């Protein structure tokens, strides 16, 4: 007997200064997408990627990187110009995997409690009740994160590192699937607070979307003649499928030689002339996990050097601090990583 499949299109909860103007969508509702068949891990990636590409034209590489971070348990920092689709990318991802999504617009007056939550006194029972902030979600879009004060930025540190938050002396666990997509504008610096090194190190990778080709931009115009195509996006996999995808990434084999290769690459950033601060061991861990995810996406059971080369710059570059004199000479973190990759021999 065939069991009917219920389908559900998630709603997007946009939060400004910690207050939601849309009622939260429950994570376990009776109207959620139900799938009894376990989709193979590489097909989970293909389904999500195709769903996102139906809206995000010409962003195949960016989508692959985003999903590699999602599958490996990391977080993403998008640094790009306004209007390139950063918010849309986060929204369509949340809709594709049927995840709870919340957006926080970071501003100078945003407080940590606006993100984490706050206890409110209830006169009826004469006690305090904790009201969860927008951080208690599956996918959190931290929009223009560098506009908030360092105090507020630091509210994300524990959440991104340990999937938990400490509020009023009590530890509160975040959902099993917790994924942060933060954005910042690379050209506006007035009224902004640069992310400290510790915060940058929490992001598994940083990349940009960039402007698409003229043909793809025309396709975007055509798709939005009547309504935004994101309105037609429906879930293609469940949260359980994504959790299984993460577990499958952990099973991808990586040889000891490639582990040493990763450590050499990351370690070389600390000994390169013109570098004030090199990448940390956390970069080595992220690079290994990202390479495992890419191998899985390509339907392989083991990591190749090509996987490491593909993602190395996006994982390492944003963790490097360049000496001011070297920076004025035109040295960039990405150039340093590319030079290291050319210099260090690839394992046989």
N, C-alpha and C positions, 0 to 999 in steps of 0.2 A: 504494500500500500504506500503510495507516494504521500509524503508529508508536505503540505504547502509551505512555501518559504515567504516569511514576512519581510518586507523591505521598509527601510526607514531612512529618511534624509535628515541629517543632523542640522540643528540650528547653530548659528555662530553667536557666542556671547561676547559682546564687545564691552570692555570695562574701562571706564575713565575715572582716574583717581580712586580706584578700588571699589567703585560702585557699579553694579551691573544694571543696564537698562533693559535687559532681556532675561526672562526667567531661565535658570540653568537647565540644561537638558540632562536627565538622569542617565547614568552610565549603564544601568541595567533595567531598561524599560521593557514592557511587554511587546512594544512595537519595533524592537530592534531587529536588525538583519540576522537571521538564523541560518547557520550553515553547519550541516552535519559532516559534510565531506571535507577532509583535511587537504587543503591545497598544498602542493609541494612548495618548499621555500622559494625557489627561483621563480615560480609562477606568481607568488605573492608580490615579489618585486615587479614583475612584468605587468601585472594587473594595476598596481598602484601607479607605476610609471606611465602607462597608457592613459589612465584616468586623468593624471595631472597634465600630460601633454595635450589632451583634448582642449585644455584651457590655456596653458602656458606654451604658446607656439615658439619653436626654435630654441628651447631651453633644455635640450636633452642632457647635456653635460652637467648643468646645475642640478637638475632633478636627480641624476645618478649620484651626485655628491651628497645631496640632501638625504636621500634614502640610505646611503651608506652610513651616515651619521645616525639616522634613526635605527637602523638594524644593528649597529654596534653599541648603542646605548650612550652616544655622545650628544653634544649640543652644538648649535650652529650660530655663527655670527655672520650676518649678511651686511656688507658695507657697499652701498651703491647709491646712485642718484635717485631722486624722487621720481615716481612714475614708472619704474622698471618692473614692477610686479612683485615686490617683496611680500606685501600683505596678502595679495592674491595667492601666492605660492603657499603660504601657511594655511590659508583658509581651505584651499582645494585639497591639500593633504589631509586636513582634519575631516573633511567630508568624505574623502575616499576611504578612510579606515574607520569611519564611524566613531570618531573620537570626540570627547568633550574639548571645546576650544574656547579660549578666552584671550582677549587682547588688552594690554595695558599701555596707554599712551604715557610715556615717561616725560615728566615736566619738572622744572626746578623745585616746585612746591610739593612734589609727591613724597609721601612719608613711607617708611618701611611697613607700617601697619596697614597702609592702603594696599599693599601687595600680600602680606602674610595673613592679615585678619586682626580682629580685635575683640576683646570681651566686653559685652554690654550688660549693664545691670537691669534685671527684670524685676519690676516692683511687685509683680504678682507673687512670685515665690521668694523674693528677697535674696536673689543669688545672681551671680554673673554667668552669662552664657557666651561661649566663644562663637563668633561668626567668621567662617572661613573666608579668606581673601581669594583673589583670582588665581593665586599660585596653586590652589588645589584643583588641578585640572590635568588633562592628558597632554595637550599641546598649548603652550603659553607663548604668545607673541609679545615680546618686549620691544615695543616700537620706539625708535630713537632713544635707545638706552643711555647714550652719553649725554642726554639733556638732564638727567636726574643727578642729584648730589651723590658723592661717594658713599655717604651713609645709606642711601636708598639702594644704590647699586650693590652694596655688600649684602643686602637682604637676600640676594640670589645665590650667594656663594655656597652656603650649606646645602641649599636645595639642589643645586647643580652638581655638587660633589658627592652628596650622600643620599639624595632623594628623601630628605626629611627637613623639617624646620623646627627650630626651638622658639616657642612663643610663650612668654610669661613663665619661663622656667619649666615648661612641659614640652616634651618631644612629640611631634606629630608627623606621622608617615604620609608621604605623598603616594599617589597611585602607582601601580606597578609600571605602567607606561607613562613616564613623565619626560617631555621633550621640550626644550626651550629653543625658540628661534628669535634671536635678537637682531635688531637692525640699527644702523647708524649711517648718517649722511657724511660722506668723505670731504665735502666742500664747505660745509657750514661749521665754523668753530666758535663763533660768538655765542655766549650763553651755554656752552657745553663743558662737560667734565670728562677728560680722556679716561678711558677705562684703565685701572691700575693693572700691573703685570699679573697679580694673583687672579684677577677676574679674567683677563685674556687667556690665562692658562687653563681655565675651566672649560673653555670652548674647544671641542674636539677639532673643529676646522673653521676656517674663515674663507669665504669666497664671494664673488659678486655675480650678478646676473648679466649685466651689460645690456647694451642696446641690441635688439635683434635686427636681422637683415630687412631690407625694404620689402621683400616679398612676404616675410613673416609678419611685418607690421601691417601690411595690407590685409592679410588674413585675420589679424586681430580686429581691424576696423570692420570687416565683413561680419565677424562673429558677434560684434556688439552693436549691430545696427538697430536691433529691437530690444534686446535685453542682454545682461551679462551672462556669458556661458556658464559661469559658476552656479547659476540657479538650476541648471539641468544636471549637475553632477550628483550622482547617487553613490552610496557605499559599494565598493567592489570587493572588499575583504572586511573581516572583523578584527577587533582588538586582539582576540585570541590568536588569529593568524599572524599578527605582527609579533606577538610574544613568542610564538613558535619560530618565527623568522630569526629573532634575536638568539634563541637557543641554538638554532642551526648554525649561525655564524660562529658560535663558540666551538663547534665541532670541526670547523675547517682546520686542516693540519698546516702547520708552519714549521719548517725545519730549523734546527739549531743554527745552521749557517745563516739563514735569513734573519734570525733573531739577532745574531751578532752584527749582521749587516745594518739592521735598523739602529742598533745602539751606536755603531760607528758613525752613521749619518747624523744622528742627533748629537752625539758627543762632539763631532767636528764643529758644530755651531758655537760651542763654548771656547774653542781654540782658534777661531778665525779672526784675523786682524780686522779691526774696525767694529767688532761686536762688543757691546757693553754688557749685554746679558744674553746668554745662549738659551736654548730650549731645555726644559726640565725632563726628568724621567717620565713625567706624565705624557709628554709628547711621544716618547717611545711606545708607551702603552696604546695611545690613540692611533698611532701609525700602524701598529700591528693589527689592531681590531678593524681599522678601516680597510686594510689590505685583505683581511679575511672576508669582510663583507663583499668587496669587489669580486673576489674569487667565487663566492657563492652566487653572485648575480650572473657570473659567466658560466655557471653550472660546472664548476671545478671543486674538487675535494681538498685542494691544497693551494697554498699561496705561491705565486711566481714573483720574481723581481719586478716584472712589469706592473704588477698591482701596487707595489711600493712606490715606483716612480710616478705612477699616475696621480697619486694623492699626496705625495710627500710635501710639496710646496704649500698646499692648502692646510695641511696639518701643522707644519713647523713654522712657516714664515711669520705668522702673527704673534708668535711667542718670542721672537728675537727683538732685542732693543739695540738699535744702531748707535754707535758713537756719533755725536753731532758733527764732528769734522768729516767723518766718512759719509754721513748722510748728505752733507753739502757737496760732496764730491760725486754724488750720483749713485752711491751704493744703496741698494734696497734689499730687504730681507729675502725676497723671492730670487733675486740674482744670486745671493749667497747660497741658498739651498740648491739652485740649479748648478752652480759651480761645484758644490760638494758632491752632487750626484755624478757629475762628470769625472771628478777626481778619484773617488773611492771605487776600487775594482768591484765588479759585480761577482758574487759567488758563482762558481761553476755549477 
